[in-house]
Amino acid sequence: MECLKCYNDMFIDYVVFNIQRADYNLDIKKLPAFVCSECKETYIEEEEMEKIFETIEELDQKIEKLKLKN
């Protein structure tokens, strides 16, 4: 894969991905991603992002249920 920013080669590595929400923070410590060998730009596959968004949606729903119990 070629970097869209500087056009150098990219390699697959594991990155840390952090999401900050109003009620929680989610850290994914070993997310596979393409990383540019030169500028370190990072690209996450669409399939991986879809899984992350699904997980966030589930967490949001569960947290709302917990709030309603209190």
N, C-alpha and C positions, 0 to 999 in steps of 0.2 A: 504494500500500500504506500502511496505517496502523500506526504503532508500537504494539506491544502493551503497552509500558511507560507511555508518556505520551500516546498517541493522536494524535500529530502526524504530518504527512506524512513519507514516507521517499523517498529518491532512490537511484538505483543509482550506486555508486562502486566503485573498486578499493581493497581493503584488504590489509594484510599479515596472513598467517595463519601462526602458528608452532606446530609440534608437537615436543615434546621426548620422545624415547624413551630407553631405557637406553643404546642404542648409537649413536644419532645424533640430530641435530636437523634438521627439515625446515622451511624457510622458503618459503612461496609469496608472492611479492611483489606480484602483481597478481591477486587473487582478486575476481571480481565479487560484490558483496553489496548488500543494501539497508541504508542508513544513515539513521537518524532525523535530520531537520533540526534538531531541538531538543536531545534528550538524547544523541545520537550512538550510541544502541543499534544493534547490528549484527546482521543476520540473513542467513544464507547459505542459498541454496536447497538443498532436499533432494537434488536431482540432483548438485549440485556436491559436497556432503558425501559422497555415495556414491562418487564418483570419487576423492575424497581418501582415503577408507577403503580402497578397492581398491588405490590406490598404496601406502599404508602397509603393507598386507598383503603385497604383492609385495616391497617393500623388506625387511620383516622376514624373509621366506623366503630372499631372496638373502643377507642378512647371516648368517643361520644356516648356510647352505651355506659361506660364506666362513670362518666360525668352525670348521666341521668339517674344513676343509682344513688348518688350522693345528694 
